[in-house]
Amino acid sequence: MRLGSGAFAACCVVIEVLGVALFLRGFFPAPICFSSRTENEAEPPAPEPSSGASSNWTKLPPPLFSKIVIVLIDGLRDDFVFGSKGVKFMPYTTYLVEKGPSHSFVAEAKPPTVTMPRIKALMTGSLPGFIDVVRNLNSPTLLEDSVISRARAAGKRIVFYGDETWVKLFPKHFVEYDGTTSFFVSDYTEVDDNVTRHLDKVLKRRDWDMLILHYLGLDHIGHISGPSSPLIGHKLSEMDGVLMKVHTSLLSEERETLVPNLLVLCADHGMAETGGHGASSPEEVNTPLVLISSAFGRKHGDIRHPKRVQQTDLAATLSIGLGLPIPENSVGSLLFPVVEGKPMREQLRFLHLNTVQLSKLLQENVPSYKKDPGFEQFKVSERLHGNWIRLYLEESSSEVLFNLGSKLRRQYLDALRTLSLSLSRQMAQYDVYSMVVGTVVVLEVLTLLLLSVPQALSSKAELDVPLLSPVFSLLFYLVLLVLSALHVIVCTSAGSRCYLCSLSWPAAGGVMVLISTLLCAVASALAKTLARGKLLSQTPAHPISRWSELDLLILLGTVGHVLSLGASSFVEEEHQTWYFLINTLCLALCHEVYRSCFLGDDCGPQHCLHAEEEPEGATPALQAKRAGCNVLELDAVSKGPSSVEVPRGCERWMVLASPWLVLTCCRLLRSLNQTGVQWAHRPDLGHWLTSSDHKAELSVLAALSLIMIFVLVQRRCSPASKVAMAFGLLGVYCYRAAIGNVLFPWQQDNKDISKGITEARFVYVFVLGILFTGTKDLLKSQVITTDSAARTLGLWEVYSGLVLLAALLFRPHNLPVLVLSLLVQAILTTFIWRPLRHDAAEITVMHYWFGQAFFYFQGNSNSITTVDISAGFVGLDTYMEIPAVFLTAFATYAGPVLWASHLVNFLSSETNSSSALSHACFCYALVCSFPVSAYIILVTSLRYHLFIWSVFSPKLLYEGMHLLVTAAVCVFFTAMDRTNTKS
């Protein structure tokens, strides 16, 4: 069966997506969950240790507090409470922290710092898996043991108001609740008012034991305008008022009941300097934890500095405070200051319960647990505790008991720290079987693509793909038999811990058939390649085409980029790699332009106009190189025999200056957004523009950018699309003015801020109209007529619609990124690619490189923090998952998508070759598959690296998403190639 190289590449990328998905399913494992006891099967608490005398304390200690109120402020950084902003905007909370009956901590949140995993950590004390960053979009029911499930089993009445993530995690656990959508980040007022409106009523009632309030407004402000926004101060003042109201109500109740209550102020995660979260910067992982209760006596002048603890420590502390067993999967330690004022026997009892729970978890997780230092310390502490109880029951001297008790307390605290650290290192187990199978699929696809290069880049752009012969070959059945036997052996030994083993036999068998088929196809392609090489050695020598400097740069740049991904620093600062590559590319193009204009180098190997037929036995490298010479034939080549049309006059000087203009644009863009890790905190032009003091300058820049977008895009649009583009860009400015980002000339300030829903939907109408017009022209060129002009117009209008959508979703300070992207495309098209007539492979790689660079010019990085989720809610008044995910993904990957779309436009409008799009699709698939495949191998080898979760894992998610975008691009290439062939 013969397939076009574009269709073949698209199929390969789709299969590779399946392989990567399988690898990700194994690499991001489910967190440890050892036991499956139900609420009614909870084992009794460990008795108090005894030595020679029997202790009568075999039950859990009574609750320390009558009621517990948890106020969780989403996105609250530690410096918002303990820093200057806390002093200025939260005076009541600052007073409680500095002089009131409270204990303050800086709680460290482990990555990923997104809401759902952090709630799990707070309530279960366990360390959630990194894959929870994906589950955060639609939280499943939490089946692990938690403080909430323990409290419900004990008959505690729990009331909740706030983020509906809690309702999804703990369904049927609350006697009363009111959930709000957490992903609608445009709303930072009603989402908190919906929580506060219940306070007066619920605080007057006495029919609850635990009240949880989750405020989202602060986090939403961060996503919209960052931590430096003036809205942050107003929101902190509002939260200070809420805390004062709750604390005052609890104090008035204590005067009547004479039983202390507990107020907990905490956060799920912090807020990065860009306003997002999800990574591991100090601003994201350091959160405040303030425990307030009249039980915490404080003398005058007693200064308590915030201590550093783990966020998982709260679960054990709340359990002790409510008189409940500690969740069985908790790796946290009791916050000792909470029980410091209790009698020595009670303190030791609390510490013993915590160490017993951690030691049991260690026994279930670590086979050699007896050699663990924490377990050894626990056994020593338990033995000393038994001796202390014997002395206590014998009524020994109080001074002796106190001294021994203090020593024992220190021993317990050391054991708790060591056990918690040991368990944190064993937080999850990889599904190695799924990882290996996914890696095999990905490598088979990459090998098949590499071996298919000679045929795929030939003048016919077709491949002979044997579909039936591998299935009926002996090798196929032998491989399938071996894989099936291995599957049975692995699943018998591993059980349900492997994802593939949990699949049905038809599904698992399909995976085995796919691997066997790919292996046979690789063997067939390899045999053909060797046969061609043997045939070539028997034929007369043929001239070998040398590699150009540009070819060498592309090869070395691609390989160098892949190798750089093995170092954490290069992953964090990958934008620097791409900036270097495109700068070097511009210098190489400058050299090529100067050589063509001044030296008249008209016969460079990369610019050959026609290629002779290759002998049947040509080597793959020779065939691929020669194939590239007749890939791209510009309309202008018929003017003369020269392959490079040397421009004259003013155009000549524009051609000479064009590489330097591109370099200048790239340098300006680097100053707009600081990204990465090491220099992300440094001021940049984007921060200057988004500050409230420079709103007028931002407004002028946004208006000029929108005008430039219209000028650069409208030149090839139909009259109707020009009008739609003009009104659409005007609507973009109106939307940004409505939400308060920019000002109209007649506005002094933006007091009347709205969500801009009407204005955004106004723009969506024009986006859909332009896309519909372009799609209609494409269908017309394919079905009704064979007019290439209609196809070219349709492609440009689809591209214009995507540009308008990007203009709507980009923040105002990022509109220059879109303008300069269009300008660089116009410069390269007019003065580089058209005169020099590069082949399709080179132009494809250049588009890919610039697309990657513009991904980082937008301010993106390999950290989840820089994902602008506010773009997913432009024009939405409620949370709708599919549109929100699509808009967020498009806003994030707008750079690569727009450059890929421009590639299709350029090859369709500037070439007469019917195979150009097929070659481009194949090259695009190959250049995307190579780093993904290599990175999977690197990550597998580095899976125990110190920065595996904070650096390498987010990059792996980005690579997976980028491959998905590549699959969509390749499918679009293939569809346009079919249209181009028919036309």
BAMI-312818 format. One record per residue (C-alpha): residue in three letters; x, z, y. Coordinates in steps of 0.001 Angstrom, whole numbers, plus 500000, padded with zeros to 6 digits. Example, Ala and Ser with C-alpha at 12.3 -4.5 7.8 and 13.67 -1.06 7.14 Angstrom:
<nodes>
ALA512300507800495500SER513670507140498940
</nodes>
This chain:
<nodes>
MET500000500000500000ARG501355498957503389LEU500889501266506365GLY501835500856509981SER504667503155511001GLY502374504886513486ALA499682505641510912PHE502350506774508451ALA503867509128511045ALA500456510560511946CYS499727511312508279CYS503125512966507884VAL502575515208510914VAL499131516252509692ILE500631517228506320GLU503427519054508148VAL500821521023510108LEU499385522220506797GLY502863523240505634VAL503572525136508846ALA500190526870508648LEU501003528022505114PHE504413529247506241LEU502894531161509160ARG500370532764506797GLY503259534130504756PHE505587534969507647PHE503041536978509622PRO502009539428506927ALA499174541875506927PRO500231545411507888ILE500824548067505259CYS497625549579503905PHE498382551473500748SER495329553421499824SER491716552384499682ARG489988555736499643THR486498555863501029GLU485311558419503533ASN483829560581500789GLU486977560462498672ALA489406561914501223GLU491795564218499437PRO491947567889500464PRO494591568970502981ALA497940570232501780PRO498010574041501493GLU500368576103503565PRO503777576515501844SER504393579869500184SER507319581538498415GLY506559584495496163ALA503287585203497947SER500054583243498011SER498822581961501381ASN495124582000502120TRP495340579031504519THR494292576069502399LYS491880574397504817LEU492423572352507947PRO492906574358511153PRO489889574530513454PRO489585572007516327LEU491685572670519398PHE489143571078521747SER485379570992521951LYS485124567503523430ILE487594564665523906VAL487240561947526540ILE489559558918526318VAL489878556810529466LEU491775553657528469ILE492699551451531433ASP493661548011530184GLY496998546776531535LEU497985550093533164ARG501768550241533570ASP503616553535533625ASP504796553000537214PHE501181552535538327VAL500686556252537549PHE504147557818537774GLY505531555561540527SER504843554957544200LYS501554553181543541GLY500285556241541723VAL501123558482544677LYS499447556102547103PHE496356554988545204MET495785557721542567PRO496254561033544418TYR494021563093542108THR495789561880538983THR499173562432540633TYR498193566022541423LEU497210566629537792VAL500468565091536561GLU502707567040538919LYS500906570375539320GLY497836570471537094PRO497294571577533462SER498582568407531839HIS501309566874529708SER502609563450530690PHE504321560891528500VAL505568557316528663ALA504143555796525493GLU505963552753524122ALA503736549980522796LYS505337547754520161PRO504891543977520471PRO502612542119520369THR501297543823523499VAL497744542534523362THR494570544585523238MET493327544525519647PRO496631545453517915ARG497213548202520469ILE493772549735519870LYS494554549722516156ALA497868551460516831LEU496211554101519026MET493464554910516552THR495213554441513180GLY498765555390514102SER499994552360512134LEU501983549366513348PRO499752546247513333GLY501121542929512124PHE502213540279514608ILE499482537940513387ASP497020540265515112VAL497879538418518305VAL495816535546516874ARG493085537813515506ASN492823539278518990LEU490564536342519888ASN487936537419517368SER488613540927516093PRO487567541581512483THR486219544897511223LEU488988547470510859LEU489081548757507284GLU492102551035507701ASP491807554775507953SER491531555808511614VAL490644558656513929ILE487261557009514555SER486365556741510868ARG487567560323510202ALA485526561647513125ARG482410559797511989ALA482847561108508422ALA483120564635509831GLY479818564241511656LYS481286563805515133ARG479091561934517586ILE481059559195519361VAL479913557325522486PHE481665554190523723TYR481482551984526832GLY483809549089527646ASP485703546353525835GLU483608545018522970THR486760544799520822TRP486070548427519864VAL482563547533518694LYS483961544735516524LEU486678546946515059PHE484392549935514458PRO480853548666513831LYS478204551345513200HIS480627554115514226PHE479174554838517669VAL475901556641518270GLU475694554822521601TYR477720551932522995ASP477708549164525579GLY480347546478525078THR481653543999527649THR483510540734527010SER487247541190527425PHE488256537524527691PHE486284536622530814VAL489227537423533075SER487655536017536244ASP485464539118536430TYR487181542318537500THR484248544060539195GLU481135543931537027VAL483160544486533873ASP484081547973535154ASP480798548697536898ASN479114548194533538VAL481158551150532216THR480920553445535236ARG477134553103535544HIS476746555123532333LEU478954558034533430ASP476492560175535371LYS473981560100532540VAL476381560667529643LEU478375563440531347LYS475230565476531926ARG474369565329528248ARG475930567634525678ASP475075565629522547TRP478435563987521950ASP481868565051520760MET483981562076521739LEU483601559692524675ILE485692556496524963LEU485798554472528192HIS487753551180528172TYR488168549651531646LEU489214545981531817GLY489269545213535547LEU492920546064536192ASP494097543762533405HIS491894540936534696ILE493339541290538199GLY496808541013536680HIS495894537799534883ILE494420536340538050SER496934537320540720GLY499664539523539198PRO500752543151539693SER501621542656543373SER498073541707544345PRO496362543949546935LEU493444544139544495ILE495606546327542239GLY495567549174544767HIS491796549067545148LYS491320549112541385LEU493719552037540922SER491779553992543556GLU488558553217541697MET490078554456538432ASP491300557623540167GLY487736558322541219VAL486531557851537649LEU489128560309536333MET488179562861538983LYS484493562576538089VAL485149562968534341HIS487601565843534777THR485303567717537159SER482426567392534691LEU484553568682531803LEU485720571676533863SER482163572623534786GLU481170572519531117GLU484156574674530142ARG483017577412532523GLU479835577686530481THR481165577275526941LEU484626578865527457VAL486027576265525025PRO488674573828526310ASN488090570080526414LEU490653567279526476LEU490857564296528841VAL493216561500527760LEU494417558836530191CYS496146555965528381ALA496603552209528273ASP496782549651525509HIS499674547760527116GLY501370547227530434MET501581544245532753ALA504477541825533215GLU505655540714536632THR503717537473536124GLY500520539417535420GLY500310538644531697HIS501261540594528607GLY502083540080524943ALA505885540315524873SER508402543148524928SER509578543528528530PRO509706547136529839GLU506756546460532150GLU504638545424529151VAL505598548095526605ASN505815551197528825THR502377552722529298PRO501274556086530718LEU499824558757528453VAL498448561819530247LEU496762564657528341ILE494722566936530603SER493165570219529461SER492720573760530718ALA494385574839527466PHE497702573590528849GLY498702576468531081ARG501129575716533864LYS503030578150536027HIS503817577555539661GLY506933575433540034ASP506810574220536432ILE508052570625536688ARG507278568467533666HIS508886565054533630PRO507192562391531455LYS508755562256528008ARG509160559043526023VAL506993558850522897GLN505490556178520689GLN501972554920521207THR501250555588517538ASP501747559338518148LEU498319559600519760ALA496411559180516467ALA498032562248514868THR497555564267518076LEU493850563404518385SER493292564210514713ILE494847567673515131GLY492864568171518328LEU489579567396516577GLY490441569356513436LEU490549566200511293PRO492993564900508675ILE495631562555510083PRO494951558871509214GLU496770558139505976ASN498638555061507268SER499788556678510495VAL503516556558511236GLY503175558674514378SER504258562235515107LEU502250565050516640LEU502881565412520372PHE504204568935520110PRO503522570078523717VAL499807569969522846VAL500182572886520373GLU503147574573522045GLY500977577377523405LYS499533578280520013PRO500832581103517770MET503932580276515724ARG502052580161512424GLU499577577604513767GLN502376575475515245LEU504154575370511891ARG500896574626510097PHE500253571577512329LEU503802570295511874HIS503609570785508123LEU500395568764507847ASN502003565912509795THR505204565855507722VAL503250565975504450GLN501212562946505547LEU504327560991506536SER506187561937503345LYS503283560670501208LEU503301557389503129LEU507044557127502546GLN506640557731498803GLU504107554903498570ASN506261552495500555VAL509909553174499675PRO510925553306495982SER514067555309496777TYR512228557737499042LYS514073560783497620LYS517307559572499212ASP515697559074502616PRO517130561537505200GLY513659562274506541PHE512330563213503106GLU515312565464502455GLN514754567181505811PHE511086567619504942LYS511871569317501636VAL514308571691503325SER511744572465506046GLU508994573083503488ARG511221575498501573LEU512110577380504760HIS508439577401505719GLY507562579101502450ASN510145581798503129TRP508782582256506630ILE505233582693505293ARG506463585327502841LEU508088587267505674TYR504978586827507811LEU502696588218505103GLU505084591136504596GLU504671591911508311SER508342591650509119SER509810592117512576SER508231589849515175GLU511641589007516656VAL512971587906513263LEU509858585833512653PHE510132584204516068ASN513815583282515640LEU513289581912512150GLY510124580152513276SER511948578479516184LYS514640577230513830LEU512025576000511368ARG510104574274514172ARG513192572328515197GLN513739571389511550TYR510192570066511269LEU510468568072514505ASP513707566458513313ALA512073565573509991LEU509077564068511813ARG511289561854513968THR513345560664510991LEU510308559978508790SER508511558122511575LEU511557555958512226SER511988555143508523LEU508358554125508181SER508430552035511350ARG511226549937509840GLN509059549279506780MET506035548241508770ALA505180545074506829GLN506067542932503835TYR506571539163503918ASP504609536854501664VAL507757535061500509TYR505893532805498078SER503723531281500807MET506774530975503066VAL508737529080500404VAL505877526705499578GLY505247525999503280THR508952525382503883VAL509139522961500922VAL506208520930502294VAL507745520772505768LEU511183519744504476GLU509700517088502188VAL507842515561505137LEU510971515596507317THR513055513998504548LEU510409511319504032LEU510395510544507764LEU514195510275507873LEU514352507996504831SER511604505797506290VAL513443505111509555PRO514731501608508588GLN511299500274507646ALA509410502173510332LEU511587500828513155SER511783497286511830SER510207494395513725LYS507090494509511538ALA506704498292511985GLU505242498611508489LEU506122500648505434ASP505460500058501788VAL503979503420500771PRO503593503707496973LEU500516505848496432LEU499707505111492791SER503167504815491249PRO504204508452491918VAL500943509749490477PHE501463507841487242SER505175508568486975LEU506702511004484503LEU508502512825487328PHE505185513678488983TYR503769515342485872LEU507006517178485111VAL507168518588488657LEU503479519497488580LEU503912521269485253VAL506933523253486505LEU505181524228489742SER502067525349487853ALA504179527504485547LEU505983529056488516HIS502650529701490196VAL501363531572487169ILE504554533635486882VAL504589534572490592CYS500905535405490719THR501126537499487565SER503924539603489023ALA502849539666492673GLY499098539894492252SER496914539675495342ARG499756540263497797CYS500424536500497910TYR498012534332499837LEU498368531390497454CYS497537533652494526SER494266534647496183LEU493170530994496403SER490982529392493782TRP492688527279491140PRO491434523936492603ALA492845524865496044ALA496172526098494631GLY496312523046492351GLY495810520785495360VAL498868522336496994MET500898521735493816VAL499724518109493645LEU500662517591497301ILE504186518966496763SER504661516857493624THR503427513685495346LEU505688514221498343LEU508667514856496063CYS508033511638494150ALA507636509727497436VAL510940511148498656ALA512634510164495387SER511196506642495663ALA512352506263499282LEU515800507594498390ALA516114505129495488LYS515215502213497782THR517750503372500355LEU520502503561497726ALA519531500140496396ARG519797498639499880GLY523215500228500315LYS524413498803496974LEU523044495374497874LEU524750495498501259SER528124496147499612GLN527713492913497618THR526820490721500633PRO529212489301503254ALA530034491587506145HIS527726491582509127PRO528522492667512667ILE527750496311513189SER525818497296516293ARG527579500052518173TRP525777503071519559SER525294503261523294GLU526114506305525375LEU522394506979525770ASP521869506893522008LEU524697509371521487LEU523296511662524187ILE519853511622522562LEU521310512388519133LEU523684515121520311GLY521059516635522606THR518471516850519827VAL520926518368517353GLY522341520751519959HIS518879521969520926VAL518004522673517300LEU521241524594516713SER520676526654519873LEU517446528061518428GLY519463530201516020ALA520446532619518821SER517942535002520387SER519371534537523885PHE518976530761523661VAL515382531178522465GLU514574533495525375GLU516215531102527826GLU515289527807526135HIS514218526390529490GLN517879526331530497THR518637524076527512TRP515963521574528532TYR516988521672532187PHE520551520892531117LEU519431518045528840ILE517285516266531428ASN519969516692534096THR522514515171531702LEU520023512414530879CYS519648511603534584LEU523428511371534965ALA523605509067531924LEU520875506874533429CYS522777506874536716HIS525893505646534917GLU523867502968533164VAL522227501813536391TYR525533501601538250ARG527160499711535417SER524301497213535281CYS524173496683539037PHE527888496566539845LEU529550495416536634GLY526812493104535437ASP526735494627531951ASP524012492388530630CYS524827492554526951GLY524733496257526259PRO523643496922522739GLN520676498997523742HIS519283496220525932CYS519429493226523604LEU516486490954524206HIS516162489401520779ALA517369490470517369GLU518292488293514449GLU516716488896511104GLU518553491548509128PRO519731490787505622GLU517704492311502870GLY520482494716502045ALA521203496051505539THR521983499715505776PRO519302502040507172ALA521346502833510261LEU522002499160510980GLN518402498181510424ALA517141500989512596LYS519554500099515386ARG518699496429515277ALA515028497232515027GLY515221499074518305CYS516423495927520073ASN513206494002519636VAL510844496901519970LEU510198496534523676GLU509867493213525456LEU508854493471529090ASP506770490864530824ALA509620490084533153VAL512108489020530498SER510961485425530415LYS512670484770533731GLY516094484306532285PRO518443484914529422SER519846488107530844SER518544491254529177VAL518893493323532360GLU517252491979535473VAL519581493008538324PRO517466493857541402ARG518381492600544866GLY518070493901548407CYS516139497078549103GLU514956497328545518ARG518585497423544396TRP519239500515546493MET516079502173545215VAL517248501574541656LEU520617503093542489ALA519031506135544115SER516319506717541517PRO518322508976539117TRP519325511172542047LEU515708511376543221VAL514689512556539755LEU517487515131539787THR516313516365543188CYS512734516747541953CYS513911518729538920ARG516038520998541095LEU513069521738543371LEU510907522560540377ARG513484525008539024SER513124527007542247LEU509351527215541940ASN508960529390538831GLN511531531769537370THR510911531991533657GLY512614533264530525VAL513759536888530347GLN517055537464532125TRP516075535984535489ALA512286536257535340HIS512331539253537687ARG514182537383540431PRO512141536164543408ASP511143532525543403LEU509130530168545547GLY506020530777543428HIS506048534518544129TRP506563533845547822LEU503615531436547960THR501234533679546005SER501823536743548194SER498929537584550506ASP501144537099553590HIS501675533394552899LYS498174532228552051ALA498184529722554912GLU501397528108553661LEU499969527973550124SER496808526338551457VAL498762523621553244LEU500942522993550189ALA497907522805547883ALA496129520359550195LEU499191518113550480SER499700518249546706LEU496132517162546027ILE496503514270548495MET499732513183546782ILE498047513345543372PHE495357510988544622VAL497900508577546097LEU499968508470542897VAL497047508128540483GLN494491505932542255ARG496676502810542414ARG495577501579538978CYS492072503061538791SER488814501183539139PRO486875501650542431ALA484396504012540787SER487181506128539323LYS488951506242542702VAL485843507713544294ALA485409510178541428MET489081511193541678ALA488795511771545444PHE485697513951545114GLY487158515731542113LEU490357516693543958LEU488275517837546922GLY486303519987544500VAL489554521474543172TYR490433522712546653CYS486892524034547183TYR487140525940543896ARG490437527569544841ALA489015528454548263ALA485909529955546670ILE487917532336544471GLY490188533287547370ASN493443531536546452VAL493512529237549491LEU491810528977552880PHE489909526280554731PRO491228525496558237TRP488222527172559829GLN488639530344557757GLN490528533371559051ASP490293535216555743ASN488349534907552494LYS485888537760552599ASP483239535858550662ILE485073535582547329SER483078534273544370LYS483848533090540861GLY483736529438541946ILE481564528458538991THR479585525822540895GLU482687524231542421ALA484537524135539067ARG481574522566537283PHE481381520019540099VAL484950518989539194TYR484166518957535470VAL481458516363536136PHE484011513998537675VAL486555514705534916LEU484016513780532271GLY482912510756534296ILE486457509388534554LEU487141510065530872PHE483858508374529934THR484719505312532032GLY488155505058530434THR486761505469526927LYS484153502782527639ASP486876500337528717LEU488896501120525592LEU485896500506523334LYS485110497348525253SER488641496033524711GLN488452496815520993VAL484871495889520047ILE483478493394522539THR486453491466523935THR490178491212523377ASP491065491820527007SER494387493656527339ALA493663494358531006ALA490567496345530059ARG492603498323527548THR495293499078530122LEU492693500133532695GLY490933502339530157LEU494149504091529160TRP495074504768532786GLU491630506182533540VAL491852508520530541TYR495223509589531873SER493730510070535358GLY490974512263533954LEU493567514473532271VAL495495514715535554LEU492340515826537381LEU491638518435534702ALA495203519731534998ALA494847519953538790LEU491761522113538333LEU493357524448535793PHE496766524818537459ARG497185527673539890PRO497623526452543500HIS501350527172543650ASN501833525052540503LEU500210521911541942PRO503653520661543132VAL504670520638539444LEU501896518138538779VAL502800516080541861LEU506491515875541016SER505655515059537390LEU503641512042538564LEU506384511113541038VAL509136511262538397GLN507030509139536066ALA506520506539538811ILE510243506485539697LEU511387506129536095THR508798503455535339THR509507501310538410PHE513257501653538830ILE514685502637535420TRP512654501642532391ARG511244498389533736PRO514516496865535064LEU516793498165532288ARG514332497478529455HIS515145500385527184ASP513773500137523688ALA510700502090522609ALA512682504740520727GLU514751505658523779ILE511748505700526093THR509838507881523621VAL512614510468523410MET512957510497527203HIS509220511148527559TYR509486513922524992TRP512406515572526813PHE510709515442530193GLY507483516763528658GLN509357519750527273ALA511094520375530601PHE507805520268532509PHE506354522763530028TYR508884525236531428PHE508612523989535017GLN504996525246534882GLY506359528769534432ASN505845528885530680SER508345530475528323ASN508649531423524655SER506895534698525430ILE503161535186525010THR503173536856528429THR503312533584530336VAL500157532123528763ASP497677531863531639ILE494423532779529922SER492558532712533249ALA492640528898532976GLY490338529176529960PHE487519530608532071VAL487471528179534985GLY483827527274535497LEU482498529592532768ASP480102532416533574THR480200533850530038TYR482777533903527267MET482563530782525074GLU485335530725522521ILE485823526996521874PRO485908525843525544ALA488070528832526512VAL490630528132523764PHE490708524409524575LEU491157524907528325THR493862527551527818ALA495752525330525356PHE495508522303527645ALA496678524249530700THR499633525585528699TYR500680522242527196ALA499676520026530128GLY503279518897530634PRO503865517491527118VAL500318516085526913LEU500513514223530241TRP503940512780529441ALA502734511630526000SER499687510038527607HIS501922508298530139LEU504049506976527274VAL501008505275525752ASN500131503791529157PHE503647502498529739LEU504071500896526322SER500595499335526420SER500960497853529905GLU504642496896530010THR505198495333526581ASN504209492212524719SER505338493646521407SER502529494684519074SER504826497146517314ALA505939499187520350LEU503239501858519978SER503916502164516246HIS507603502691516879ALA506851505191519637CYS504466507155517406PHE507038507316514624CYS509845508402516961TYR507630511016518613ALA506679512454515228LEU510319512516514083VAL511706514111517236CYS509012516828517071SER509305517465513343PHE513054517967513349PRO513164521155515494VAL510082522610513793SER511578522164510328ALA514951523522511378TYR513409526497513159ILE511413527476510077ILE514662527636508084LEU516371529618510852VAL513527532113511151THR513434532610507386SER517121533452507355LEU516718535748510390ARG513547537523509255TYR515319540893509248HIS516919540327512643LEU516537543052515264PHE514593540730517590ILE512488538982514948TRP509161540227516374SER509998540291520061VAL511844536927520336PHE511718534699517258SER508101535259516185PRO506481534219519508LYS508640531097519492LEU507426530345515967LEU503823530492517175TYR504689528139520039GLU506353525718517591GLY503273525766515387MET500999525081518340HIS503315522359519618LEU503214520647516236LEU499416520750516371VAL499529519079519796THR501960516509518346ALA499509515739515540ALA496774515084518104VAL499150512877520117CYS500130510884517019VAL496493510314516078PHE495874509062519633PHE498939506783519366THR497630505360516103ALA494168504720517544MET495669502940520565ASP497972500962518288ARG494957499643516379THR493355498695519682ASN496570497048520839THR496841495045517587LYS493270493772517868SER493791492866521501
</nodes>
